[in-house]
Amino acid sequence: MVGQPKGNGDAAEQGEPEDVKPPSDEARSAFTPPLGVPLPPAPEDEHPTSEFAVPEGLVNPTPSEQGSAFTPPEGIPVVGPLAKPGSPWQDRMRSLVRMPLAERPVPERVAREEAEAGPPVPRVLDLTLRIGELLLAGGEGAEDVEAAMFGVAHAYGLDRTEPTVTFTLLSITHQPSLVDDPVTLSRTVRRRGTDYTRLSSVFRLVDDITQGDVTLEEAYRRLAEMRRNRHPFSKGALTIAAGSLSGAASLLVGGDALVFLLAALGAMLGDRLAWLCAGRGLPEFYQFAAAAMPPAAIGVAFVLIDTSPEARVNAAAVITGGLFALIPGRPLVAAVQDGLTGFYITAAARLLEVVYLIVGIVCGVLLVLYVGDRLGAKLTPDVIHHGNGRPVIQLFAAMLLALSFCVLLQQERSTVIQATLNGGVAWLIYGAMTTANMHQVPATVVAAGLVGLFGQLMSRYQFSSSLPYITAAIGPLLPGSATYFGLLNIAQGQVNDGFERLATAVALALAIAIGVNLGGELARLFIKSPGRETPLPGRRGVKRTRGF
């Protein structure tokens, strides 16, 4: 064709399009290399590298590297001691309780026979609440109740759970994932009772559940059997135990055989009177006030009949023995333990309960002492000489007191001997330190610390609660004489001296509670458990702190 450029004809001959424009910079993809730059080599694996992958030169942390801040792509590593089946479930679950929810690892669980979907979530949460209710109503500490609830929930596959324990309310929340709705159940604890046999049975059930040996239906069946079982000791046995406890306490403070009988008689009358008030539906405040009156009345009558100085000693021993059977040592220890472990609401509620019970005792004793003072009974403070020079009788009385406490607490017969020996050892330590002119408060702390240490050891090796080995053993250390002296001073108009002695009694009671808790903490921190080679590393102090 005439006038056609020669170059265009050459291009058409080579097969190049005529109207194609060279690509502009705006049309170039951000992932396309510029002209003249070669393409990068293809990755060797199929999956592209992400920011969560392990960089070159580094290796995945092993489960033992628990203190590292590195989070591997497969998730948070399992905490070794939490997953060992030989370690007590109390230690494993208590460690979870004391961890923040965001840092809480998922423990390994034993394979179960249920379907892959697992048991229904509401039924598992209901079983968990029922077990927590029995433990809390039996006097167990709030942290141990939460640990038991964690153990049951984790054993049935509910990892993302958060139980909450207060004095009268239990609740638990489970959220399957961050995008699913949470499921929350709650249960109110309305009735409380002292039955350490049932408490030990619940601990054995929790231990079997955490080992993966109990199905959900079997757990419900065993729980129903625990509720139906009768108490191991009858009301008559409890009344006799209350009498022997008061008689033994009167021997500790210098009484003789006659005082033993009078103190036992007063305590048994008070126990029957308290049962009568309970049958009429009266609150515990009036039950304790009624139970405190007969021992005080017998002591006042003894002085009115015999006005000799020796009669005053015997009357004081009778009244003091009656107070030993009534002082609420178990709720006080649980209250201080909850406060030391960070459960302040539950601790405040327990302390308020203790205050109300003690006020009931004060009202009952003060009423009788006031009437006795108006009738001319010459009751003199500071007449009790604590049985100095009678170590054998004191030791026998301390062990008898602990044995009587075991019956009152409805303990299993297999734990009675250990608790009785524990009480005897506690009184030996306390008596030796006070004989060496040491103050009562530090001597009480040391003796109660040994009680808590022994109780925690027994509970760890028996996989049971520590309360049956502790509560009865602290009976000889209860501040019965200091309480009586304070009440007597107040009844005689010496208010300042009375409150000073009552403050001493409160200090001794707190010393008992702190010593018991300290002994238990030392056992858990430094002493090996069966099935574990080393103590738990990095155990947190409490659940709610300032971040230390």
C-alpha positions as CSV (number, residue, x, y, z in Angstrom):
1,M,0.0,0.0,0.0
2,V,1.4,3.4,-1.1
3,G,2.5,5.7,1.9
4,Q,2.5,3.0,4.6
5,P,5.5,3.2,6.8
6,K,7.9,0.4,6.4
7,G,8.3,-0.2,10.2
8,N,4.7,-0.9,10.7
9,G,4.7,-3.5,8.0
10,D,7.6,-5.2,9.7
11,A,5.7,-5.3,13.0
12,A,2.6,-6.7,11.4
13,E,4.7,-9.4,9.8
14,Q,6.1,-10.3,13.2
15,G,2.6,-10.8,14.6
16,E,2.6,-7.9,17.1
17,P,-0.8,-6.1,17.7
18,E,-1.1,-2.7,16.1
19,D,-3.1,-0.8,18.8
20,V,-1.5,-2.2,22.1
21,K,0.0,0.4,24.5
22,P,2.8,-0.3,26.8
23,P,1.5,-0.8,30.4
24,S,1.6,2.2,32.7
25,D,3.0,2.3,36.2
26,E,-0.5,2.7,37.7
27,A,-1.6,-0.6,36.2
28,R,1.3,-2.5,37.7
29,S,0.4,-4.7,40.7
30,A,2.1,-4.1,44.0
31,F,3.3,-7.7,44.0
32,T,4.6,-7.6,40.4
33,P,8.3,-6.9,40.2
34,P,9.4,-4.0,37.9
35,L,10.8,-4.7,34.5
36,G,14.2,-6.1,34.6
37,V,13.9,-7.5,38.1
38,P,13.6,-11.3,38.4
39,L,10.8,-13.0,40.2
40,P,11.6,-14.2,43.7
41,P,12.0,-18.0,44.2
42,A,8.8,-19.9,45.1
43,P,8.6,-20.9,48.8
44,E,9.5,-24.5,49.5
45,D,6.4,-25.2,51.6
46,E,2.8,-24.8,50.7
47,H,1.9,-22.4,53.5
48,P,3.2,-18.8,53.5
49,T,5.1,-17.5,56.4
50,S,3.1,-15.6,59.0
51,E,4.1,-13.4,61.9
52,F,3.2,-16.2,64.3
53,A,5.6,-18.7,62.8
54,V,8.9,-19.5,64.5
55,P,11.7,-17.5,62.9
56,E,14.7,-19.2,61.4
57,G,17.3,-20.2,63.9
58,L,14.7,-20.7,66.7
59,V,13.1,-23.8,68.0
60,N,9.7,-24.4,69.5
61,P,9.8,-24.1,73.3
62,T,9.4,-27.3,75.2
63,P,6.7,-27.6,77.9
64,S,9.3,-27.1,80.5
65,E,9.9,-23.5,79.3
66,Q,6.9,-22.2,81.1
67,G,8.4,-18.9,82.1
68,S,8.9,-17.8,78.5
69,A,6.8,-15.0,77.0
70,F,6.9,-16.7,73.5
71,T,3.6,-18.1,72.4
72,P,4.0,-20.9,69.8
73,P,1.6,-21.2,66.9
74,E,0.0,-24.4,68.3
75,G,-1.1,-22.6,71.5
76,I,0.1,-22.2,75.1
77,P,2.1,-25.1,76.3
78,V,0.6,-27.4,78.9
79,V,1.9,-26.8,82.5
80,G,3.7,-29.9,83.4
81,P,2.8,-30.3,87.1
82,L,-0.8,-29.5,86.3
83,A,-1.1,-32.5,84.0
84,K,0.7,-35.2,86.1
85,P,-1.9,-37.6,87.3
86,G,0.0,-38.5,90.4
87,S,-0.1,-35.0,91.9
88,P,-3.0,-34.0,94.1
89,W,-5.9,-32.3,92.3
90,Q,-5.9,-29.7,95.0
91,D,-2.5,-28.5,93.9
92,R,-3.3,-28.6,90.2
93,M,-6.6,-26.8,90.4
94,R,-5.5,-24.3,93.1
95,S,-2.7,-23.3,90.7
96,L,-5.4,-22.6,88.0
97,V,-7.5,-20.7,90.5
98,R,-4.6,-18.4,91.3
99,M,-3.8,-17.6,87.7
100,P,-5.5,-14.8,85.7
101,L,-8.0,-16.1,83.2
102,A,-6.0,-14.9,80.2
103,E,-2.9,-16.8,81.4
104,R,-4.7,-20.0,82.4
105,P,-3.4,-23.1,80.4
106,V,-5.5,-26.0,79.4
107,P,-4.6,-29.1,81.4
108,E,-4.4,-32.5,79.8
109,R,-7.4,-34.7,80.6
110,V,-7.8,-38.4,80.7
111,A,-9.7,-39.8,77.7
112,R,-13.3,-40.4,78.5
113,E,-15.8,-42.9,77.1
114,E,-18.6,-40.4,76.4
115,A,-19.3,-39.3,72.8
116,E,-17.1,-36.8,71.1
117,A,-19.5,-34.0,71.9
118,G,-19.2,-34.8,75.6
119,P,-21.8,-34.6,78.3
120,P,-24.4,-31.8,78.3
121,V,-22.9,-28.5,79.5
122,P,-25.8,-27.6,81.9
123,R,-25.6,-31.0,83.6
124,V,-21.9,-30.7,84.2
125,L,-22.3,-27.2,85.6
126,D,-25.2,-28.4,87.8
127,L,-23.0,-31.3,89.2
128,T,-20.2,-28.8,89.8
129,L,-22.4,-26.5,91.7
130,R,-23.9,-29.4,93.9
131,I,-20.4,-30.5,94.8
132,G,-19.3,-27.0,95.6
133,E,-22.4,-26.5,97.8
134,L,-21.6,-29.6,99.9
135,L,-18.0,-28.4,100.4
136,L,-19.0,-24.9,101.3
137,A,-21.8,-26.0,103.6
138,G,-19.3,-28.3,105.3
139,G,-16.9,-25.5,106.2
140,E,-14.3,-25.8,103.5
141,G,-12.4,-22.7,102.5
142,A,-13.5,-20.7,99.4
143,E,-10.3,-21.4,97.5
144,D,-10.6,-25.1,98.0
145,V,-14.2,-25.0,96.9
146,E,-13.2,-23.2,93.7
147,A,-10.4,-25.7,93.1
148,A,-12.8,-28.6,93.4
149,M,-15.2,-26.9,91.0
150,F,-12.4,-26.3,88.6
151,G,-11.4,-30.0,88.8
152,V,-14.9,-31.3,88.1
153,A,-15.5,-28.9,85.2
154,H,-12.1,-29.6,83.5
155,A,-12.5,-33.3,84.0
156,Y,-15.7,-33.3,81.9
157,G,-14.2,-31.1,79.1
158,L,-15.3,-27.6,80.1
159,D,-12.1,-25.7,80.0
160,R,-13.3,-22.1,79.8
161,T,-15.1,-22.0,83.1
162,E,-15.0,-19.4,85.9
163,P,-16.5,-20.3,89.3
164,T,-17.4,-17.7,91.9
165,V,-17.7,-18.6,95.6
166,T,-19.2,-16.3,98.2
167,F,-20.6,-17.1,101.7
168,T,-24.1,-18.0,100.5
169,L,-24.0,-18.1,96.7
170,L,-22.1,-20.3,94.2
171,S,-22.1,-19.5,90.5
172,I,-20.2,-20.9,87.5
173,T,-19.9,-19.6,83.9
174,H,-18.9,-21.5,80.9
175,Q,-18.1,-19.9,77.5
176,P,-17.3,-22.5,74.7
177,S,-15.5,-19.9,72.6
178,L,-15.1,-16.1,72.3
179,V,-18.0,-15.9,69.8
180,D,-20.4,-18.2,71.7
181,D,-22.9,-17.1,74.4
182,P,-21.8,-18.0,77.9
183,V,-23.9,-20.4,80.1
184,T,-24.2,-19.3,83.8
185,L,-25.7,-21.3,86.6
186,S,-25.9,-20.4,90.3
187,R,-26.9,-22.1,93.5
188,T,-27.7,-20.7,97.0
189,V,-26.3,-22.3,100.2
190,R,-29.1,-22.1,102.7
191,R,-28.3,-24.8,105.2
192,R,-24.9,-25.5,106.8
193,G,-24.0,-28.5,108.8
194,T,-20.9,-30.1,110.3
195,D,-20.3,-33.6,108.9
196,Y,-16.7,-34.2,108.0
197,T,-17.6,-37.8,106.9
198,R,-19.6,-36.4,104.1
199,L,-16.9,-33.8,103.4
200,S,-14.3,-36.6,103.0
201,S,-16.7,-38.5,100.7
202,V,-17.0,-35.5,98.5
203,F,-13.3,-35.1,98.3
204,R,-12.9,-38.7,97.2
205,L,-15.6,-38.2,94.6
206,V,-13.7,-35.1,93.2
207,D,-10.5,-37.1,93.2
208,D,-12.1,-39.9,91.2
209,I,-13.6,-37.5,88.8
210,T,-10.3,-35.7,88.1
211,Q,-8.7,-39.1,87.5
212,G,-11.3,-39.8,84.8
213,D,-12.8,-42.9,86.5
214,V,-16.3,-41.6,87.0
215,T,-19.0,-40.9,84.4
216,L,-21.5,-38.1,84.9
217,E,-24.3,-40.5,85.8
218,E,-22.1,-42.3,88.3
219,A,-21.1,-39.0,89.9
220,Y,-24.8,-38.0,90.3
221,R,-25.6,-41.4,91.9
222,R,-22.7,-41.1,94.4
223,L,-23.7,-37.6,95.3
224,A,-27.2,-38.6,96.0
225,E,-26.0,-41.4,98.3
226,M,-23.9,-38.9,100.2
227,R,-27.0,-36.8,100.8
228,R,-29.0,-39.7,102.0
229,N,-26.5,-41.2,104.3
230,R,-27.1,-40.6,108.0
231,H,-24.5,-39.0,110.3
232,P,-22.1,-41.5,111.8
233,F,-22.8,-40.3,115.4
234,S,-26.3,-39.9,117.0
235,K,-27.5,-36.9,119.0
236,G,-26.9,-38.8,122.2
237,A,-23.3,-39.4,121.3
238,L,-22.9,-35.8,120.4
239,T,-24.3,-34.8,123.8
240,I,-21.9,-37.1,125.6
241,A,-19.0,-35.8,123.5
242,A,-19.9,-32.2,124.4
243,G,-19.8,-33.1,128.1
244,S,-16.4,-34.9,127.8
245,L,-15.0,-31.9,125.9
246,S,-16.0,-29.5,128.6
247,G,-14.7,-31.8,131.3
248,A,-11.4,-32.1,129.6
249,A,-11.1,-28.4,129.1
250,S,-11.8,-27.9,132.9
251,L,-8.8,-30.2,133.6
252,L,-6.6,-28.1,131.3
253,V,-7.3,-25.0,133.5
254,G,-6.7,-26.7,136.9
255,G,-9.9,-28.5,137.7
256,D,-10.2,-31.9,139.5
257,A,-12.5,-34.9,139.2
258,L,-15.5,-33.0,140.7
259,V,-15.0,-30.1,138.4
260,F,-14.8,-32.5,135.4
261,L,-18.2,-34.0,136.3
262,L,-19.8,-30.5,136.9
263,A,-18.4,-29.1,133.7
264,A,-19.6,-32.2,131.7
265,L,-23.0,-31.9,133.3
266,G,-23.3,-28.2,132.4
267,A,-22.2,-28.8,128.8
268,M,-24.7,-31.6,128.3
269,L,-27.5,-29.5,129.7
270,G,-26.5,-26.7,127.5
271,D,-26.4,-29.0,124.5
272,R,-29.9,-30.4,125.1
273,L,-31.2,-26.8,125.6
274,A,-29.6,-25.8,122.3
275,W,-31.3,-28.8,120.6
276,L,-34.6,-27.7,122.0
277,C,-34.2,-24.2,120.7
278,A,-33.2,-25.6,117.3
279,G,-36.3,-27.8,117.2
280,R,-38.4,-24.6,117.8
281,G,-36.8,-23.0,114.8
282,L,-34.8,-20.3,116.8
283,P,-31.7,-18.9,115.1
284,E,-28.2,-20.0,116.1
285,F,-27.7,-16.8,118.1
286,Y,-30.3,-17.9,120.6
287,Q,-29.1,-21.5,120.5
288,F,-25.5,-20.4,121.6
289,A,-26.9,-18.1,124.2
290,A,-29.0,-20.9,125.7
291,A,-26.1,-23.4,125.6
292,A,-23.8,-21.0,127.5
293,M,-26.2,-20.6,130.4
294,P,-26.1,-24.0,132.2
295,P,-22.3,-24.2,132.6
296,A,-22.2,-20.6,134.0
297,A,-25.2,-21.3,136.3
298,I,-23.5,-24.4,137.7
299,G,-20.3,-22.4,138.3
300,V,-22.2,-19.6,140.1
301,A,-24.2,-22.2,142.2
302,F,-20.9,-23.9,143.2
303,V,-19.6,-20.6,144.6
304,L,-22.8,-19.8,146.4
305,I,-22.7,-23.1,148.1
306,D,-19.0,-23.0,149.0
307,T,-17.3,-19.6,149.4
308,S,-13.8,-20.8,149.9
309,P,-11.0,-19.7,147.5
310,E,-10.7,-23.2,146.1
311,A,-14.4,-23.1,145.2
312,R,-13.7,-20.0,143.1
313,V,-11.0,-21.9,141.2
314,N,-13.3,-24.8,140.6
315,A,-16.2,-22.5,139.5
316,A,-13.9,-20.7,137.0
317,A,-12.8,-24.0,135.6
318,V,-16.4,-25.2,135.2
319,I,-17.4,-22.0,133.3
320,T,-14.2,-22.1,131.2
321,G,-14.8,-25.7,130.2
322,G,-18.3,-24.8,129.1
323,L,-17.0,-22.0,126.9
324,F,-14.5,-24.3,125.2
325,A,-17.3,-26.4,123.7
326,L,-19.0,-23.3,122.3
327,I,-16.2,-21.1,120.9
328,P,-16.7,-21.3,117.0
329,G,-13.1,-22.3,116.1
330,R,-14.0,-23.9,112.8
331,P,-15.7,-20.8,111.2
332,L,-12.9,-18.6,112.6
333,V,-10.2,-20.6,110.9
334,A,-12.1,-20.7,107.6
335,A,-12.7,-16.9,107.8
336,V,-9.0,-16.1,108.3
337,Q,-8.0,-18.6,105.6
338,D,-10.4,-17.0,103.1
339,G,-9.0,-13.5,104.0
340,L,-5.4,-14.6,103.6
341,T,-6.1,-16.2,100.2
342,G,-7.9,-13.2,98.8
343,F,-11.6,-14.0,99.2
344,Y,-12.4,-11.0,101.2
345,I,-16.2,-10.9,100.8
346,T,-16.5,-14.5,102.0
347,A,-14.0,-13.9,104.8
348,A,-16.0,-10.8,106.0
349,A,-19.2,-12.8,106.0
350,R,-17.6,-15.7,108.0
351,L,-16.1,-13.3,110.5
352,L,-19.5,-11.6,110.9
353,E,-21.0,-15.1,111.6
354,V,-18.3,-15.7,114.2
355,V,-19.0,-12.3,115.8
356,Y,-22.7,-13.1,116.1
357,L,-22.1,-16.5,117.6
358,I,-19.6,-15.1,120.1
359,V,-22.0,-12.3,121.0
360,G,-24.7,-14.9,121.7
361,I,-22.3,-16.7,124.1
362,V,-21.4,-13.4,125.7
363,C,-25.1,-12.6,126.3
364,G,-25.8,-16.0,127.8
365,V,-22.8,-16.0,130.2
366,L,-23.1,-12.3,131.1
367,L,-26.7,-12.7,132.1
368,V,-25.9,-15.6,134.5
369,L,-22.7,-13.9,135.9
370,Y,-24.7,-10.7,136.5
371,V,-27.4,-12.5,138.4
372,G,-24.7,-14.4,140.4
373,D,-22.9,-11.2,141.3
374,R,-26.2,-9.7,142.5
375,L,-26.8,-12.9,144.6
376,G,-23.4,-12.5,146.3
377,A,-21.3,-15.0,144.4
378,K,-17.7,-13.9,144.8
379,L,-16.2,-14.8,141.4
380,T,-12.6,-13.5,141.2
381,P,-10.6,-13.2,137.9
382,D,-7.1,-14.6,137.5
383,V,-7.7,-17.6,139.8
384,I,-7.0,-20.2,137.1
385,H,-3.5,-21.5,137.2
386,H,-3.7,-23.6,134.0
387,G,-2.8,-26.8,135.8
388,N,0.9,-26.1,136.3
389,G,2.8,-29.1,137.6
390,R,0.4,-31.6,136.0
391,P,1.8,-32.3,132.5
392,V,0.5,-35.8,132.3
393,I,-3.0,-34.8,133.3
394,Q,-2.9,-31.9,130.9
395,L,-1.7,-34.1,128.0
396,F,-4.5,-36.6,128.7
397,A,-7.0,-33.8,128.9
398,A,-5.8,-32.2,125.6
399,M,-6.1,-35.5,123.8
400,L,-9.5,-36.2,125.3
401,L,-10.6,-32.8,124.2
402,A,-9.5,-33.4,120.6
403,L,-11.2,-36.8,120.6
404,S,-14.4,-35.3,121.7
405,F,-14.2,-32.6,119.0
406,C,-13.8,-35.4,116.4
407,V,-17.1,-36.9,117.5
408,L,-18.8,-33.5,117.5
409,L,-17.5,-32.9,113.9
410,Q,-18.9,-36.2,112.7
411,Q,-15.5,-37.4,111.5
412,E,-14.6,-40.7,110.0
413,R,-13.3,-43.2,112.5
414,S,-10.1,-43.6,110.4
415,T,-9.2,-40.0,111.0
416,V,-9.9,-39.9,114.8
417,I,-6.6,-41.3,115.9
418,Q,-4.5,-38.9,113.8
419,A,-6.5,-35.9,114.9
420,T,-6.2,-36.8,118.5
421,L,-2.5,-37.3,118.3
422,N,-2.2,-34.0,116.5
423,G,-4.0,-32.2,119.3
424,G,-1.7,-33.8,121.9
425,V,1.4,-32.7,120.0
426,A,0.0,-29.2,119.7
427,W,-0.6,-28.9,123.4
428,L,2.9,-30.3,124.2
429,I,4.5,-27.6,122.0
430,Y,2.3,-24.9,123.5
431,G,2.9,-26.0,127.1
432,A,6.7,-26.3,126.5
433,M,6.9,-22.8,125.1
434,T,4.7,-21.2,127.7
435,T,6.7,-22.9,130.5
436,A,9.8,-21.3,129.0
437,N,8.1,-17.9,129.7
438,M,7.1,-17.3,126.1
439,H,4.0,-15.2,125.4
440,Q,0.8,-17.0,124.7
441,V,0.3,-15.5,121.2
442,P,3.6,-16.6,119.6
443,A,3.4,-20.0,121.3
444,T,-0.1,-20.4,119.9
445,V,1.1,-19.5,116.4
446,V,3.8,-22.1,116.5
447,A,1.6,-24.9,117.9
448,A,-1.2,-24.1,115.4
449,G,1.4,-24.0,112.6
450,L,2.4,-27.5,113.4
451,V,-1.2,-28.6,113.4
452,G,-1.8,-27.0,110.0
453,L,1.4,-28.6,108.6
454,F,0.5,-32.1,109.8
455,G,-3.1,-31.7,108.6
456,Q,-2.0,-30.6,105.2
457,L,0.5,-33.5,104.9
458,M,-2.2,-36.0,105.9
459,S,-4.7,-34.5,103.4
460,R,-2.1,-34.7,100.6
461,Y,-1.2,-38.3,101.2
462,Q,-4.8,-39.3,101.8
463,F,-6.1,-37.2,98.9
464,S,-8.8,-35.8,101.3
465,S,-9.7,-32.6,103.1
466,S,-7.3,-31.2,105.7
467,L,-10.1,-30.1,108.0
468,P,-10.7,-33.4,109.8
469,Y,-7.0,-33.4,110.9
470,I,-6.9,-29.7,111.9
471,T,-10.2,-28.5,113.4
472,A,-10.3,-31.0,116.3
473,A,-6.6,-30.6,117.0
474,I,-6.8,-26.9,117.6
475,G,-9.4,-27.5,120.3
476,P,-6.9,-27.4,123.3
477,L,-5.6,-24.0,122.0
478,L,-8.9,-22.2,122.0
479,P,-9.0,-19.1,124.3
480,G,-11.6,-20.2,126.7
481,S,-10.1,-18.8,129.9
482,A,-9.3,-15.4,128.4
483,T,-12.9,-15.2,127.2
484,Y,-14.3,-16.1,130.6
485,F,-12.0,-13.5,132.4
486,G,-13.1,-10.8,130.0
487,L,-16.8,-11.6,130.5
488,L,-16.4,-11.7,134.3
489,N,-14.7,-8.3,134.3
490,I,-17.5,-6.8,132.3
491,A,-20.1,-8.4,134.6
492,Q,-18.4,-6.9,137.6
493,G,-18.3,-3.4,136.1
494,Q,-14.6,-3.4,135.1
495,V,-15.2,-2.7,131.4
496,N,-11.7,-1.7,130.5
497,D,-10.1,-4.8,131.9
498,G,-12.9,-6.9,130.4
499,F,-12.3,-5.6,126.9
500,E,-8.6,-5.9,127.3
501,R,-9.0,-9.6,128.1
502,L,-11.4,-10.1,125.3
503,A,-8.9,-8.5,122.9
504,T,-6.4,-11.1,124.2
505,A,-8.9,-13.8,123.4
506,V,-9.4,-12.4,119.8
507,A,-5.6,-12.2,119.4
508,L,-5.2,-15.9,120.4
509,A,-8.0,-16.9,118.0
510,L,-6.4,-15.1,115.1
511,A,-3.0,-16.6,116.1
512,I,-4.6,-20.1,115.8
513,A,-6.1,-19.3,112.4
514,I,-2.9,-17.7,111.0
515,G,-0.8,-20.5,112.3
516,V,-3.0,-23.2,110.7
517,N,-3.0,-21.4,107.4
518,L,0.8,-20.8,107.5
519,G,1.5,-24.4,108.2
520,G,-0.7,-25.5,105.3
521,E,1.0,-23.0,102.9
522,L,4.5,-24.3,103.9
523,A,3.4,-27.9,103.3
524,R,2.2,-27.0,99.8
525,L,5.2,-24.9,98.9
526,F,8.2,-27.0,100.0
527,I,7.1,-30.6,100.5
528,K,6.8,-33.1,97.7
529,S,3.6,-34.9,97.0
530,P,3.3,-38.5,96.0
531,G,3.7,-38.9,92.2
532,R,5.6,-35.7,91.8
533,E,9.4,-35.3,91.8
534,T,9.7,-31.6,92.4
535,P,7.5,-29.0,94.1
536,L,5.2,-26.8,92.1
537,P,7.3,-24.0,90.4
538,G,6.1,-20.5,90.3
539,R,3.1,-20.9,92.5
540,R,1.2,-17.7,92.9
541,G,0.5,-16.3,96.4
542,V,-3.1,-15.3,96.1
543,K,-5.8,-14.8,93.6
544,R,-6.2,-11.1,93.8
545,T,-3.0,-9.0,94.5
546,R,-1.5,-5.8,93.2
547,G,0.5,-7.8,90.6
548,F,3.5,-8.9,92.6
